[in-house]
Each structure stands twice: as C-alpha cells, then as structure tokens.
Amino acid sequence: MKNFRSIVLTLVLLMTCGEAFAQQTAAKPGNSRKYRTILTAAGAGGGFVLGVFGGIAMFDDAINSDRKVWTTAIVSAGAGGVGGFLIGRSMDKRRNRASLQGIQVAPMLTSNVKGLQVSFVY
C-alpha cells in the first residue's frame, strides 16, 4: 500500500510540474532610458568637478571666494546634467529601432552583387 501511494504521488507530481514551464507572454519592451540616465548623472558629476576646479582657478581672492566657487560648481553641474541628458536622449533614440521612421539605405557588397538596399520604415 505504501508503494502504491508513492507511485500515485509521483505521477501526480510529474503531471503537474509541466505547468510550471508554460509559455508566458513576453513583456513589451518600452523605450530605453539607459543612456539618458547614465549620461545625466555623469554629466552632472563632471560639470561639478570642472566647476570646482574652474572656480578655484578663477576666484582666488579672500572676499566671498567660497560662495563663488560653490556657485560656479552648482551651475556647471546643472549645465553638465542638461548636456548629458541631451546626448543620452539622442543615443536612446538611435537604439530604439521601432521608433525610427524614414528611409534606410544599406550597402550590399558581396563577390557577385554590388549595390544598395533601400528600405522604407513606417
């Protein structure tokens, strides 16, 4: 009787474990924001560092020099962040192939064929 229960339990387990590997619907890939995020942070950090060094080099006086250096660093960080965002946005648009529209031209160079492949993307 104990063997019968073990066999039945094994069969039930084998029949139900296949449902765990059922095919699931693929998630729709959204627009990539990877480069936009990374380059915004990197641009802000780089702008801050350049602002600190530039502010120290420009404002080497005793009157309010620390405020001038910090202001220069913060303004440079903002400008670097905006620049990084714009560069990252253009790189993300280039990566999103689904959003491209227009005419694409690709050269075809083989030993037998030399020409261009033209495709229209809508």
BAGU-942195 format. One line per 8 residues: number of its first residue (from 0); their letters; for each residue x, y, z of N, C-alpha, C. Coordinates in nm, 4 decimals, always signed. Layout:
NUM	A	X:Y:Z:X:Y:Z:X:Y:Z; ...
// end
This chain:
0	MKNFRSIV	+0.0809:-0.1186:+0.0000:+0.0000:+0.0000:+0.0000:+0.0864:+0.1266:+0.0000; +0.1992:+0.1175:+0.0699:+0.2879:+0.2326:+0.0755:+0.3485:+0.2593:-0.0613; +0.3818:+0.1557:-0.1363:+0.4370:+0.1734:-0.2706:+0.3341:+0.2324:-0.3650; +0.2073:+0.1931:-0.3499:+0.1019:+0.2456:-0.4351:+0.0855:+0.3961:-0.4149; +0.0905:+0.4403:-0.2900:+0.0802:+0.5827:-0.2616:+0.1991:+0.6592:-0.3193; +0.3146:+0.6011:-0.3110:+0.4342:+0.6651:-0.3662:+0.4253:+0.6771:-0.5174; +0.3745:+0.5755:-0.5828:+0.3607:+0.5787:-0.7279:+0.2570:+0.6834:-0.7688; +0.1435:+0.6869:-0.7012:+0.0392:+0.7834:-0.7331:+0.0895:+0.9262:-0.7069
8	LTLVLLMT	+0.1566:+0.9445:-0.5974:+0.2097:+1.0764:-0.5657:+0.3138:+1.1206:-0.6694; +0.3970:+1.0290:-0.7141:+0.4970:+1.0601:-0.8157:+0.4305:+1.0951:-0.9480; +0.3273:+1.0216:-0.9881:+0.2568:+1.0508:-1.1120:+0.1866:+1.1867:-1.1065; +0.1229:+1.2166:-0.9941:+0.0558:+1.3455:-0.9802:+0.1587:+1.4583:-0.9857; +0.2719:+1.4391:-0.9219:+0.3767:+1.5396:-0.9232:+0.4318:+1.5606:-1.0643; +0.4527:+1.4540:-1.1390:+0.5041:+1.4662:-1.2755:+0.4027:+1.5310:-1.3693; +0.2736:+1.5042:-1.3476:+0.1720:+1.5643:-1.4346:+0.1547:+1.7143:-1.4080; +0.1742:+1.7560:-1.2861:+0.1528:+1.8971:-1.2553:+0.2778:+1.9824:-1.2709
16	CGEAFAQQ	+0.3957:+1.9241:-1.2769:+0.5167:+2.0068:-1.2849:+0.5346:+2.0669:-1.4242; +0.4698:+2.0138:-1.5254:+0.4800:+2.0713:-1.6589:+0.4142:+2.2071:-1.6693; +0.3185:+2.2367:-1.5844:+0.2511:+2.3655:-1.5879:+0.3404:+2.4784:-1.5389; +0.4429:+2.4462:-1.4667:+0.5334:+2.5498:-1.4183:+0.6152:+2.6095:-1.5317; +0.6340:+2.5331:-1.6389:+0.7143:+2.5799:-1.7519:+0.6288:+2.6249:-1.8695; +0.5053:+2.6626:-1.8448:+0.4187:+2.7080:-1.9526:+0.4722:+2.8384:-2.0097; +0.4478:+2.8578:-2.1382:+0.4985:+2.9779:-2.2040:+0.4183:+3.0987:-2.1599; +0.4893:+3.2007:-2.1213:+0.4243:+3.3225:-2.0760:+0.4386:+3.4286:-2.1845
24	TAAKPGNS	+0.3500:+3.5247:-2.1815:+0.3570:+3.6308:-2.2804:+0.4793:+3.7171:-2.2528; +0.5438:+3.7560:-2.3585:+0.6624:+3.8396:-2.3452:+0.6206:+3.9833:-2.3138; +0.6946:+4.0450:-2.2271:+0.6658:+4.1841:-2.1929:+0.7091:+4.2735:-2.3088; +0.6282:+4.3722:-2.3374:+0.6635:+4.4645:-2.4449:+0.7797:+4.5523:-2.3999; +0.8825:+4.5572:-2.4808:+0.9940:+4.6427:-2.4406:+0.9560:+4.7897:-2.4551; +0.9780:+4.8632:-2.3516:+0.9487:+5.0061:-2.3546:+1.0656:+5.0816:-2.4145; +1.0532:+5.2103:-2.4162:+1.1618:+5.2919:-2.4654:+1.2789:+5.2836:-2.3689; +1.3969:+5.2686:-2.4231:+1.5162:+5.2592:-2.3410:+1.5535:+5.3965:-2.2872
32	RKYRTILT	+1.5848:+5.4020:-2.1592:+1.6298:+5.5256:-2.0970:+1.7654:+5.5062:-2.0298; +1.8369:+5.4032:-2.0741:+1.9621:+5.3671:-2.0094:+2.0672:+5.4766:-2.0247; +2.0960:+5.5162:-2.1471:+2.1994:+5.6167:-2.1691:+2.1579:+5.7524:-2.1146; +2.0303:+5.7820:-2.1222:+1.9806:+5.9100:-2.0706:+2.0077:+5.9208:-1.9213; +1.9842:+5.8142:-1.8483:+2.0054:+5.8150:-1.7040:+2.1539:+5.8218:-1.6694; +2.2323:+5.7375:-1.7346:+2.3751:+5.7301:-1.7028:+2.4454:+5.8605:-1.7388; +2.4185:+5.9129:-1.8574:+2.4893:+6.0326:-1.9008:+2.4432:+6.1583:-1.8281; +2.3201:+6.1604:-1.7790:+2.2767:+6.2742:-1.6989:+2.3560:+6.2805:-1.5687
40	AAGAGGGF	+2.3678:+6.1663:-1.5013:+2.4437:+6.1631:-1.3765:+2.5921:+6.1903:-1.4010; +2.6478:+6.1309:-1.5063:+2.7901:+6.1520:-1.5359:+2.8164:+6.2969:-1.5762; +2.7273:+6.3569:-1.6534:+2.7443:+6.4964:-1.6934:+2.7354:+6.5909:-1.5748; +2.6428:+6.5631:-1.4831:+2.6310:+6.6484:-1.3647:+2.7544:+6.6362:-1.2762; +2.8032:+6.5146:-1.2584:+2.9240:+6.4952:-1.1776:+3.0458:+6.5596:-1.2407; +3.0614:+6.5395:-1.3702:+3.1742:+6.6008:-1.4397:+3.1663:+6.7522:-1.4402; +3.0465:+6.8064:-1.4587:+3.0289:+6.9512:-1.4546:+3.0590:+7.0075:-1.3173; +3.0218:+6.9332:-1.2129:+3.0507:+6.9790:-1.0769:+3.2010:+6.9852:-1.0521
48	VLGVFGGI	+3.2716:+6.8805:-1.0936:+3.4169:+6.8772:-1.0739:+3.4846:+6.9895:-1.1525; +3.4444:+7.0063:-1.2779:+3.5026:+7.1146:-1.3574:+3.4682:+7.2511:-1.2984; +3.3484:+7.2659:-1.2435:+3.3104:+7.3914:-1.1805:+3.3915:+7.4213:-1.0560; +3.4217:+7.3185:-0.9772:+3.5036:+7.3392:-0.8575:+3.6440:+7.3839:-0.8971; +3.7054:+7.3102:-0.9899:+3.8413:+7.3468:-1.0303:+3.8449:+7.4809:-1.1041; +3.7477:+7.5047:-1.1889:+3.7417:+7.6330:-1.2579:+3.7154:+7.7477:-1.1626; +3.6292:+7.7269:-1.0639:+3.6002:+7.8311:-0.9652:+3.7198:+7.8612:-0.8773; +3.7934:+7.7576:-0.8399:+3.9141:+7.7807:-0.7594:+4.0181:+7.8578:-0.8395
56	AMFDDAIN	+4.0296:+7.8253:-0.9681:+4.1278:+7.8940:-1.0516:+4.0865:+8.0389:-1.0790; +3.9572:+8.0629:-1.0952:+3.9132:+8.1990:-1.1302:+3.9022:+8.2907:-1.0084; +3.8480:+8.2410:-0.8999:+3.8186:+8.3249:-0.7843:+3.9171:+8.2945:-0.6723; +4.0377:+8.3429:-0.6867:+4.1412:+8.3190:-0.5870:+4.1607:+8.4448:-0.5032; +4.0512:+8.4930:-0.4455:+4.0607:+8.6096:-0.3584:+3.9977:+8.5754:-0.2239; +4.0141:+8.6610:-0.1291:+3.9668:+8.6329:+0.0055:+3.8216:+8.6727:+0.0265; +3.7643:+8.7525:-0.0618:+3.6290:+8.8045:-0.0406:+3.5283:+8.7131:-0.1106; +3.4489:+8.6402:-0.0331:+3.3407:+8.5537:-0.0821:+3.3875:+8.4518:-0.1861
64	SDRKVWTT	+3.5100:+8.4075:-0.1774:+3.5584:+8.3141:-0.2789:+3.4906:+8.1785:-0.2664; +3.4586:+8.1360:-0.1430:+3.3936:+8.0059:-0.1288:+3.2534:+8.0063:-0.1892; +3.1804:+8.1142:-0.1752:+3.0471:+8.1231:-0.2365:+3.0566:+8.1238:-0.3889; +3.1548:+8.1942:-0.4396:+3.1721:+8.1990:-0.5852:+3.2100:+8.0625:-0.6409; +3.2953:+7.9908:-0.5691:+3.3356:+7.8566:-0.6141:+3.2171:+7.7623:-0.6106; +3.1390:+7.7637:-0.5025:+3.0232:+7.6751:-0.4927:+2.9172:+7.7101:-0.5966; +2.8976:+7.8373:-0.6213:+2.8000:+7.8775:-0.7234:+2.8445:+7.8320:-0.8614; +2.9730:+7.8481:-0.8894:+3.0254:+7.8025:-1.0177:+3.0118:+7.6506:-1.0313
72	AIVSAGAG	+3.0375:+7.5782:-0.9239:+3.0268:+7.4322:-0.9275:+2.8828:+7.3881:-0.9500; +2.7883:+7.4525:-0.8838:+2.6473:+7.4129:-0.8980:+2.5946:+7.4459:-1.0373; +2.6303:+7.5623:-1.0885:+2.5860:+7.5999:-1.2227:+2.6483:+7.5065:-1.3275; +2.7747:+7.4734:-1.3092:+2.8409:+7.3811:-1.4020:+2.7809:+7.2418:-1.3934; +2.7427:+7.1977:-1.2742:+2.6783:+7.0668:-1.2598:+2.5441:+7.0649:-1.3322; +2.4682:+7.1728:-1.3216:+2.3405:+7.1807:-1.3940:+2.3607:+7.1771:-1.5440; +2.4589:+7.2524:-1.5928:+2.4861:+7.2540:-1.7368:+2.5356:+7.1176:-1.7852; +2.6196:+7.0537:-1.7058:+2.6674:+6.9202:-1.7424:+2.5558:+6.8171:-1.7419
80	GVGGFLIG	+2.4631:+6.8276:-1.6465:+2.3488:+6.7361:-1.6423:+2.2577:+6.7525:-1.7622; +2.2335:+6.8780:-1.8004:+2.1499:+6.9038:-1.9191:+2.2182:+6.8525:-2.0447; +2.3485:+6.8773:-2.0553:+2.4221:+6.8266:-2.1717:+2.4229:+6.6753:-2.1777; +2.4437:+6.6103:-2.0636:+2.4400:+6.4640:-2.0597:+2.3031:+6.4092:-2.0933; +2.1979:+6.4763:-2.0476:+2.0620:+6.4336:-2.0792:+2.0359:+6.4397:-2.2294; +2.0780:+6.5501:-2.2920:+2.0530:+6.5655:-2.4353:+2.1322:+6.4643:-2.5178; +2.2562:+6.4388:-2.4802:+2.3356:+6.3384:-2.5517:+2.2763:+6.2000:-2.5296; +2.2356:+6.1688:-2.4063:+2.1754:+6.0390:-2.3773:+2.0435:+6.0192:-2.4489
88	RSMDKRRN	+1.9651:+6.1265:-2.4626:+1.8382:+6.1153:-2.5334:+1.8603:+6.0827:-2.6805; +1.9604:+6.1454:-2.7414:+1.9875:+6.1148:-2.8818:+2.0387:+5.9726:-2.8981; +2.1180:+5.9239:-2.8027:+2.1665:+5.7856:-2.8113:+2.0537:+5.6860:-2.7887; +1.9615:+5.7170:-2.6971:+1.8481:+5.6275:-2.6745:+1.7563:+5.6222:-2.7955; +1.7357:+5.7339:-2.8617:+1.6520:+5.7344:-2.9818:+1.7153:+5.6510:-3.0912; +1.8466:+5.6542:-3.1002:+1.9160:+5.5753:-3.2011:+1.9021:+5.4262:-3.1718; +1.8968:+5.3890:-3.0437:+1.8865:+5.2480:-3.0065:+1.7460:+5.1925:-3.0264; +1.6435:+5.2762:-3.0132:+1.5062:+5.2307:-3.0278:+1.4728:+5.2189:-3.1762
96	RASLQGIQ	+1.4932:+5.1030:-3.2315:+1.4735:+5.0821:-3.3745:+1.3263:+5.0899:-3.4138; +1.2371:+5.0615:-3.3211:+1.0945:+5.0639:-3.3537:+1.0449:+5.2053:-3.3781; +1.1113:+5.3031:-3.3201:+1.0653:+5.4399:-3.3360:+1.1249:+5.5090:-3.4582; +1.2144:+5.4411:-3.5291:+1.2746:+5.5026:-3.6469:+1.1753:+5.5039:-3.7623; +1.1691:+5.6121:-3.8317:+1.0844:+5.6236:-3.9481:+1.1636:+5.6890:-4.0585; +1.1340:+5.6505:-4.1803:+1.2018:+5.7127:-4.2930:+1.2641:+5.6079:-4.3837; +1.3661:+5.6481:-4.4527:+1.4330:+5.5619:-4.5487:+1.5661:+5.5182:-4.4901; +1.5930:+5.3881:-4.4977:+1.7207:+5.3348:-4.4545:+1.7925:+5.2783:-4.5758
104	VAPMLTSN	+1.9192:+5.3132:-4.5893:+1.9992:+5.2680:-4.7015:+2.1167:+5.1886:-4.6462; +2.1354:+5.0673:-4.6981:+2.2452:+4.9829:-4.6534:+2.3210:+4.9319:-4.7754; +2.4542:+4.9367:-4.7722:+2.5302:+4.8854:-4.8869:+2.5317:+4.7332:-4.8876; +2.5258:+4.6772:-5.0058:+2.5353:+4.5317:-5.0226:+2.6602:+4.5045:-5.1043; +2.7603:+4.4488:-5.0421:+2.8850:+4.4202:-5.1100:+2.9187:+4.2731:-5.0916; +2.9012:+4.1962:-5.1951:+2.9437:+4.0567:-5.1964:+3.0276:+4.0363:-5.3214; +3.0723:+3.9146:-5.3420:+3.1553:+3.8890:-5.4599:+3.0731:+3.8971:-5.5886; +2.9422:+3.8682:-5.5825:+2.8581:+3.8681:-5.7016:+2.7730:+3.9938:-5.7157
112	VKGLQVSF	+2.7390:+4.0564:-5.6036:+2.6451:+4.1682:-5.6059:+2.7108:+4.2904:-5.5420; +2.6966:+4.4030:-5.6099:+2.7401:+4.5301:-5.5533:+2.6269:+4.6296:-5.5766; +2.5747:+4.6843:-5.4674:+2.4625:+4.7755:-5.4822:+2.4158:+4.8270:-5.3477; +2.2951:+4.8795:-5.3467:+2.2354:+4.9344:-5.2264:+2.1032:+4.8662:-5.1984; +2.0746:+4.8503:-5.0705:+1.9448:+4.8007:-5.0281:+1.8713:+4.9186:-4.9657; +1.7553:+4.9511:-5.0183:+1.6761:+5.0632:-4.9697:+1.5502:+5.0079:-4.9067; +1.5214:+5.0526:-4.7838:+1.4000:+5.0079:-4.7160:+1.3290:+5.1294:-4.6578; +1.1981:+5.1222:-4.6589:+1.1138:+5.2287:-4.6063:+1.0559:+5.1805:-4.4733
120	VY	+1.0732:+5.2588:-4.3677:+1.0257:+5.2216:-4.2350:+0.9129:+5.3161:-4.1973; +0.7996:+5.2591:-4.1589:+0.6860:+5.3403:-4.1176:+0.6522:+5.3143:-3.9742
// end
